[in-house]
Amino acid sequence: MPAIARTTALVPIVHTGNDIVLECQWINPDISAAPLLVFLHEGLGSVSMWKDWPEQVCKAANCRGLVFSRYGYGQSTPRPLSQPRSPDYLHIEAEQALPALFSALGLDDERPVLFGHSDGGSIALLYAALYPNRLKGIAVAAPHIFVEDITLKGIQIARELYLATDLEQKLGRYHQDPASVFWSWNDTWLKPEFRNWNIEALVPQIRCPILAIQGEGDEYGSLDQIHGIKRLAPHTELCILPKCGHIPQRDQPERVTQALTEFLNRL
């Protein structure tokens, strides 16, 4: 395979009635015949926060990659703090924003594979359930299908760290508006009405292959999350990683790359 190539662009879409641009990075865009892997980041993530891991995956799997920052994240249009998220924000990303981005990029006729981490994993599951014929498969790492006490505890701890440390400054390396990124995520998850958020009823609608990855030491969710996916969609493959926290691709990048590459090769 030739050297990894990357191109970056700001892509205009309409998101919840707002004209915005999304930061997008293509990996190996010229290899048009290769499969396409789309990376969906976590609740505080962005294009740059993935580091070089998407490139390593695309190199190992001989595929193209699309990495993008959702509305409010990275170098995409910042989300005003005066515009709070609704509890169904993950559904909006899956049902409206992701299809709008694919259309803007001319991908309506393509069947990509999604890799989603944490919030991105939930979005991948929702997209696969809502649009069952549009994907070759999905891989999810530390996804959420319902809210757990451990999740809320982790998010409360993150809140305390944000207020007491230089976390905002660190997030500023990756986002135009780190305060909006943090509070839009943190406030939404800690709202009383979000406690009942649950997508279990939609998981059985997923028809494409699923790889579900989670670390045994995930501080934001128990293994009940991916076991729940397996129960509701029995064709799911599980990859449980010992000595691994909430970010498997950071804690065990070689193992996650191997599992994902083997999954892609079977599609």
Contacts in CASP RR format, 6 or more apart in sequence:
PFRMAT RR
TARGET T0000
AUTHOR 0000-0000-0000
METHOD contacts of the structure
MODEL  1
MPAIARTTALVPIVHTGNDIVLECQWINPDISAAPLLVFLHEGLGSVSMW
KDWPEQVCKAANCRGLVFSRYGYGQSTPRPLSQPRSPDYLHIEAEQALPA
LFSALGLDDERPVLFGHSDGGSIALLYAALYPNRLKGIAVAAPHIFVEDI
TLKGIQIARELYLATDLEQKLGRYHQDPASVFWSWNDTWLKPEFRNWNIE
ALVPQIRCPILAIQGEGDEYGSLDQIHGIKRLAPHTELCILPKCGHIPQR
DQPERVTQALTEFLNRL
1 28 0 8 1.000
1 59 0 8 1.000
1 62 0 8 1.000
4 27 0 8 1.000
4 28 0 8 1.000
4 55 0 8 1.000
4 58 0 8 1.000
4 59 0 8 1.000
5 27 0 8 1.000
5 28 0 8 1.000
5 29 0 8 1.000
5 30 0 8 1.000
6 25 0 8 1.000
6 26 0 8 1.000
6 27 0 8 1.000
6 55 0 8 1.000
7 25 0 8 1.000
7 26 0 8 1.000
7 29 0 8 1.000
8 23 0 8 1.000
8 24 0 8 1.000
8 25 0 8 1.000
8 26 0 8 1.000
8 47 0 8 1.000
9 24 0 8 1.000
9 26 0 8 1.000
10 21 0 8 1.000
10 22 0 8 1.000
10 23 0 8 1.000
10 24 0 8 1.000
10 75 0 8 1.000
10 76 0 8 1.000
11 21 0 8 1.000
11 22 0 8 1.000
11 24 0 8 1.000
11 68 0 8 1.000
11 101 0 8 1.000
11 104 0 8 1.000
11 105 0 8 1.000
12 19 0 8 1.000
12 20 0 8 1.000
12 21 0 8 1.000
12 104 0 8 1.000
13 20 0 8 1.000
13 21 0 8 1.000
13 22 0 8 1.000
13 97 0 8 1.000
13 100 0 8 1.000
13 101 0 8 1.000
13 104 0 8 1.000
14 20 0 8 1.000
14 100 0 8 1.000
15 71 0 8 1.000
15 96 0 8 1.000
15 97 0 8 1.000
15 100 0 8 1.000
16 71 0 8 1.000
16 92 0 8 1.000
16 96 0 8 1.000
18 71 0 8 1.000
18 77 0 8 1.000
20 71 0 8 1.000
20 76 0 8 1.000
20 77 0 8 1.000
21 76 0 8 1.000
21 77 0 8 1.000
22 68 0 8 1.000
22 69 0 8 1.000
22 70 0 8 1.000
22 71 0 8 1.000
22 76 0 8 1.000
22 77 0 8 1.000
22 101 0 8 1.000
23 46 0 8 1.000
23 47 0 8 1.000
23 68 0 8 1.000
23 69 0 8 1.000
23 73 0 8 1.000
23 74 0 8 1.000
23 75 0 8 1.000
23 76 0 8 1.000
24 47 0 8 1.000
24 66 0 8 1.000
24 67 0 8 1.000
24 68 0 8 1.000
24 101 0 8 1.000
24 105 0 8 1.000
25 47 0 8 1.000
25 66 0 8 1.000
25 67 0 8 1.000
25 68 0 8 1.000
26 64 0 8 1.000
26 65 0 8 1.000
26 66 0 8 1.000
27 54 0 8 1.000
27 55 0 8 1.000
27 58 0 8 1.000
27 64 0 8 1.000
27 65 0 8 1.000
27 66 0 8 1.000
27 67 0 8 1.000
28 34 0 8 1.000
28 58 0 8 1.000
28 63 0 8 1.000
28 64 0 8 1.000
28 65 0 8 1.000
29 64 0 8 1.000
31 64 0 8 1.000
32 64 0 8 1.000
34 62 0 8 1.000
34 63 0 8 1.000
34 64 0 8 1.000
35 61 0 8 1.000
35 63 0 8 1.000
35 64 0 8 1.000
35 112 0 8 1.000
35 113 0 8 1.000
35 136 0 8 1.000
35 264 0 8 1.000
35 267 0 8 1.000
36 63 0 8 1.000
36 64 0 8 1.000
36 65 0 8 1.000
36 66 0 8 1.000
36 107 0 8 1.000
36 110 0 8 1.000
36 112 0 8 1.000
36 113 0 8 1.000
37 54 0 8 1.000
37 57 0 8 1.000
37 58 0 8 1.000
37 61 0 8 1.000
37 63 0 8 1.000
37 64 0 8 1.000
37 65 0 8 1.000
37 66 0 8 1.000
37 112 0 8 1.000
37 113 0 8 1.000
37 114 0 8 1.000
37 115 0 8 1.000
37 264 0 8 1.000
38 65 0 8 1.000
38 66 0 8 1.000
38 67 0 8 1.000
38 68 0 8 1.000
38 112 0 8 1.000
38 113 0 8 1.000
38 114 0 8 1.000
38 115 0 8 1.000
39 50 0 8 1.000
39 54 0 8 1.000
39 65 0 8 1.000
39 66 0 8 1.000
39 67 0 8 1.000
39 68 0 8 1.000
39 115 0 8 1.000
39 116 0 8 1.000
39 117 0 8 1.000
40 114 0 8 1.000
40 115 0 8 1.000
40 116 0 8 1.000
40 117 0 8 1.000
40 119 0 8 1.000
40 120 0 8 1.000
40 121 0 8 1.000
40 123 0 8 1.000
40 124 0 8 1.000
41 47 0 8 1.000
41 49 0 8 1.000
41 50 0 8 1.000
41 67 0 8 1.000
41 69 0 8 1.000
41 70 0 8 1.000
41 73 0 8 1.000
41 116 0 8 1.000
41 117 0 8 1.000
41 119 0 8 1.000
41 120 0 8 1.000
42 49 0 8 1.000
42 117 0 8 1.000
42 118 0 8 1.000
42 119 0 8 1.000
42 120 0 8 1.000
42 142 0 8 1.000
42 247 0 8 1.000
43 118 0 8 1.000
43 119 0 8 1.000
43 120 0 8 1.000
43 185 0 8 1.000
44 171 0 8 1.000
44 181 0 8 1.000
44 182 0 8 1.000
44 185 0 8 1.000
45 69 0 8 1.000
45 73 0 8 1.000
45 74 0 8 1.000
45 174 0 8 1.000
45 175 0 8 1.000
45 181 0 8 1.000
46 69 0 8 1.000
46 73 0 8 1.000
46 74 0 8 1.000
46 75 0 8 1.000
46 76 0 8 1.000
46 174 0 8 1.000
46 175 0 8 1.000
47 67 0 8 1.000
47 68 0 8 1.000
47 69 0 8 1.000
47 74 0 8 1.000
47 75 0 8 1.000
48 74 0 8 1.000
48 173 0 8 1.000
48 174 0 8 1.000
49 174 0 8 1.000
50 67 0 8 1.000
50 249 0 8 1.000
53 249 0 8 1.000
53 250 0 8 1.000
53 253 0 8 1.000
53 257 0 8 1.000
54 65 0 8 1.000
54 67 0 8 1.000
56 253 0 8 1.000
56 257 0 8 1.000
57 63 0 8 1.000
57 115 0 8 1.000
57 257 0 8 1.000
57 260 0 8 1.000
57 261 0 8 1.000
58 64 0 8 1.000
58 65 0 8 1.000
60 257 0 8 1.000
60 258 0 8 1.000
60 261 0 8 1.000
61 260 0 8 1.000
61 261 0 8 1.000
61 264 0 8 1.000
61 265 0 8 1.000
63 264 0 8 1.000
66 105 0 8 1.000
66 112 0 8 1.000
68 76 0 8 1.000
68 101 0 8 1.000
69 75 0 8 1.000
69 76 0 8 1.000
70 76 0 8 1.000
70 93 0 8 1.000
70 97 0 8 1.000
71 77 0 8 1.000
71 79 0 8 1.000
71 97 0 8 1.000
72 78 0 8 1.000
72 79 0 8 1.000
72 175 0 8 1.000
72 176 0 8 1.000
72 177 0 8 1.000
72 180 0 8 1.000
72 181 0 8 1.000
72 184 0 8 1.000
73 175 0 8 1.000
73 181 0 8 1.000
74 174 0 8 1.000
74 175 0 8 1.000
74 176 0 8 1.000
74 181 0 8 1.000
75 176 0 8 1.000
78 175 0 8 1.000
78 176 0 8 1.000
78 177 0 8 1.000
78 180 0 8 1.000
79 177 0 8 1.000
79 180 0 8 1.000
79 181 0 8 1.000
79 184 0 8 1.000
80 180 0 8 1.000
81 179 0 8 1.000
81 180 0 8 1.000
81 183 0 8 1.000
81 184 0 8 1.000
84 184 0 8 1.000
84 187 0 8 1.000
84 188 0 8 1.000
85 184 0 8 1.000
85 187 0 8 1.000
85 188 0 8 1.000
86 92 0 8 1.000
87 188 0 8 1.000
87 191 0 8 1.000
87 193 0 8 1.000
87 194 0 8 1.000
87 197 0 8 1.000
89 188 0 8 1.000
90 119 0 8 1.000
90 120 0 8 1.000
90 122 0 8 1.000
90 123 0 8 1.000
90 126 0 8 1.000
90 197 0 8 1.000
90 199 0 8 1.000
91 126 0 8 1.000
93 120 0 8 1.000
93 123 0 8 1.000
93 126 0 8 1.000
94 123 0 8 1.000
94 124 0 8 1.000
94 126 0 8 1.000
94 127 0 8 1.000
94 130 0 8 1.000
95 126 0 8 1.000
95 127 0 8 1.000
95 130 0 8 1.000
98 123 0 8 1.000
98 127 0 8 1.000
99 131 0 8 1.000
102 108 0 8 1.000
102 110 0 8 1.000
111 134 0 8 1.000
111 135 0 8 1.000
111 136 0 8 1.000
112 135 0 8 1.000
112 136 0 8 1.000
113 135 0 8 1.000
113 136 0 8 1.000
113 137 0 8 1.000
113 138 0 8 1.000
113 139 0 8 1.000
113 264 0 8 1.000
113 267 0 8 1.000
114 121 0 8 1.000
114 124 0 8 1.000
114 127 0 8 1.000
114 128 0 8 1.000
114 135 0 8 1.000
114 137 0 8 1.000
114 138 0 8 1.000
114 139 0 8 1.000
115 124 0 8 1.000
115 138 0 8 1.000
115 139 0 8 1.000
115 140 0 8 1.000
115 141 0 8 1.000
115 260 0 8 1.000
116 123 0 8 1.000
116 124 0 8 1.000
116 138 0 8 1.000
116 139 0 8 1.000
116 140 0 8 1.000
116 141 0 8 1.000
116 143 0 8 1.000
117 140 0 8 1.000
117 141 0 8 1.000
117 142 0 8 1.000
117 247 0 8 1.000
117 248 0 8 1.000
117 249 0 8 1.000
118 141 0 8 1.000
118 142 0 8 1.000
118 143 0 8 1.000
118 144 0 8 1.000
118 220 0 8 1.000
118 246 0 8 1.000
119 144 0 8 1.000
119 185 0 8 1.000
120 140 0 8 1.000
120 143 0 8 1.000
121 138 0 8 1.000
121 140 0 8 1.000
121 141 0 8 1.000
121 142 0 8 1.000
121 143 0 8 1.000
121 144 0 8 1.000
122 140 0 8 1.000
122 143 0 8 1.000
122 144 0 8 1.000
122 145 0 8 1.000
122 199 0 8 1.000
124 138 0 8 1.000
124 139 0 8 1.000
124 140 0 8 1.000
124 143 0 8 1.000
125 138 0 8 1.000
125 140 0 8 1.000
125 143 0 8 1.000
125 145 0 8 1.000
125 199 0 8 1.000
125 202 0 8 1.000
125 203 0 8 1.000
125 206 0 8 1.000
125 229 0 8 1.000
126 199 0 8 1.000
126 202 0 8 1.000
127 134 0 8 1.000
127 135 0 8 1.000
127 138 0 8 1.000
128 135 0 8 1.000
128 137 0 8 1.000
128 138 0 8 1.000
128 206 0 8 1.000
128 207 0 8 1.000
128 208 0 8 1.000
128 210 0 8 1.000
129 199 0 8 1.000
129 202 0 8 1.000
129 203 0 8 1.000
129 205 0 8 1.000
129 206 0 8 1.000
130 202 0 8 1.000
130 205 0 8 1.000
132 205 0 8 1.000
132 206 0 8 1.000
132 207 0 8 1.000
132 208 0 8 1.000
133 207 0 8 1.000
135 208 0 8 1.000
136 208 0 8 1.000
136 209 0 8 1.000
136 267 0 8 1.000
137 208 0 8 1.000
137 209 0 8 1.000
137 210 0 8 1.000
137 267 0 8 1.000
138 206 0 8 1.000
138 208 0 8 1.000
138 209 0 8 1.000
138 210 0 8 1.000
138 211 0 8 1.000
139 210 0 8 1.000
139 211 0 8 1.000
139 212 0 8 1.000
139 213 0 8 1.000
139 260 0 8 1.000
139 263 0 8 1.000
140 210 0 8 1.000
140 211 0 8 1.000
140 212 0 8 1.000
140 213 0 8 1.000
140 226 0 8 1.000
140 229 0 8 1.000
141 213 0 8 1.000
141 214 0 8 1.000
141 247 0 8 1.000
141 248 0 8 1.000
141 249 0 8 1.000
141 256 0 8 1.000
142 213 0 8 1.000
142 214 0 8 1.000
142 215 0 8 1.000
142 218 0 8 1.000
142 220 0 8 1.000
142 221 0 8 1.000
142 225 0 8 1.000
142 245 0 8 1.000
142 246 0 8 1.000
142 247 0 8 1.000
142 248 0 8 1.000
143 212 0 8 1.000
143 214 0 8 1.000
143 225 0 8 1.000
143 226 0 8 1.000
143 229 0 8 1.000
144 151 0 8 1.000
144 220 0 8 1.000
144 221 0 8 1.000
144 225 0 8 1.000
145 198 0 8 1.000
145 199 0 8 1.000
145 200 0 8 1.000
145 203 0 8 1.000
145 225 0 8 1.000
145 228 0 8 1.000
145 229 0 8 1.000
145 232 0 8 1.000
146 197 0 8 1.000
146 198 0 8 1.000
146 199 0 8 1.000
146 200 0 8 1.000
146 225 0 8 1.000
147 189 0 8 1.000
147 194 0 8 1.000
147 195 0 8 1.000
147 196 0 8 1.000
147 197 0 8 1.000
147 198 0 8 1.000
148 221 0 8 1.000
148 222 0 8 1.000
148 224 0 8 1.000
148 225 0 8 1.000
150 219 0 8 1.000
150 220 0 8 1.000
150 221 0 8 1.000
150 222 0 8 1.000
151 189 0 8 1.000
151 220 0 8 1.000
151 221 0 8 1.000
152 189 0 8 1.000
152 190 0 8 1.000
152 195 0 8 1.000
154 219 0 8 1.000
154 220 0 8 1.000
155 186 0 8 1.000
155 189 0 8 1.000
155 190 0 8 1.000
155 220 0 8 1.000
156 190 0 8 1.000
158 167 0 8 1.000
158 186 0 8 1.000
159 186 0 8 1.000
159 190 0 8 1.000
161 167 0 8 1.000
162 168 0 8 1.000
162 182 0 8 1.000
162 186 0 8 1.000
167 182 0 8 1.000
168 178 0 8 1.000
168 179 0 8 1.000
168 182 0 8 1.000
169 178 0 8 1.000
171 178 0 8 1.000
171 181 0 8 1.000
171 182 0 8 1.000
172 178 0 8 1.000
175 181 0 8 1.000
188 194 0 8 1.000
200 228 0 8 1.000
200 232 0 8 1.000
203 228 0 8 1.000
203 229 0 8 1.000
203 232 0 8 1.000
203 233 0 8 1.000
204 232 0 8 1.000
204 233 0 8 1.000
206 233 0 8 1.000
209 235 0 8 1.000
209 237 0 8 1.000
209 263 0 8 1.000
209 266 0 8 1.000
209 267 0 8 1.000
210 229 0 8 1.000
210 233 0 8 1.000
210 235 0 8 1.000
210 236 0 8 1.000
210 237 0 8 1.000
211 236 0 8 1.000
211 237 0 8 1.000
211 239 0 8 1.000
211 259 0 8 1.000
211 260 0 8 1.000
211 263 0 8 1.000
212 226 0 8 1.000
212 229 0 8 1.000
212 230 0 8 1.000
212 236 0 8 1.000
212 237 0 8 1.000
212 238 0 8 1.000
212 239 0 8 1.000
213 226 0 8 1.000
213 238 0 8 1.000
213 239 0 8 1.000
213 240 0 8 1.000
213 241 0 8 1.000
213 248 0 8 1.000
213 256 0 8 1.000
213 259 0 8 1.000
214 221 0 8 1.000
214 223 0 8 1.000
214 225 0 8 1.000
214 226 0 8 1.000
214 239 0 8 1.000
214 240 0 8 1.000
214 241 0 8 1.000
214 244 0 8 1.000
214 248 0 8 1.000
215 223 0 8 1.000
215 240 0 8 1.000
215 241 0 8 1.000
215 242 0 8 1.000
215 244 0 8 1.000
215 245 0 8 1.000
215 246 0 8 1.000
215 248 0 8 1.000
215 251 0 8 1.000
216 223 0 8 1.000
216 240 0 8 1.000
216 241 0 8 1.000
216 242 0 8 1.000
216 243 0 8 1.000
216 244 0 8 1.000
216 245 0 8 1.000
217 243 0 8 1.000
217 244 0 8 1.000
217 245 0 8 1.000
217 246 0 8 1.000
218 244 0 8 1.000
218 245 0 8 1.000
218 246 0 8 1.000
219 245 0 8 1.000
219 246 0 8 1.000
220 246 0 8 1.000
221 246 0 8 1.000
223 240 0 8 1.000
226 236 0 8 1.000
226 238 0 8 1.000
226 240 0 8 1.000
227 238 0 8 1.000
229 236 0 8 1.000
230 236 0 8 1.000
230 238 0 8 1.000
237 263 0 8 1.000
239 256 0 8 1.000
239 259 0 8 1.000
241 248 0 8 1.000
241 251 0 8 1.000
241 252 0 8 1.000
241 255 0 8 1.000
241 256 0 8 1.000
243 251 0 8 1.000
243 252 0 8 1.000
244 251 0 8 1.000
244 252 0 8 1.000
245 251 0 8 1.000
248 255 0 8 1.000
248 256 0 8 1.000
249 256 0 8 1.000
249 257 0 8 1.000
END
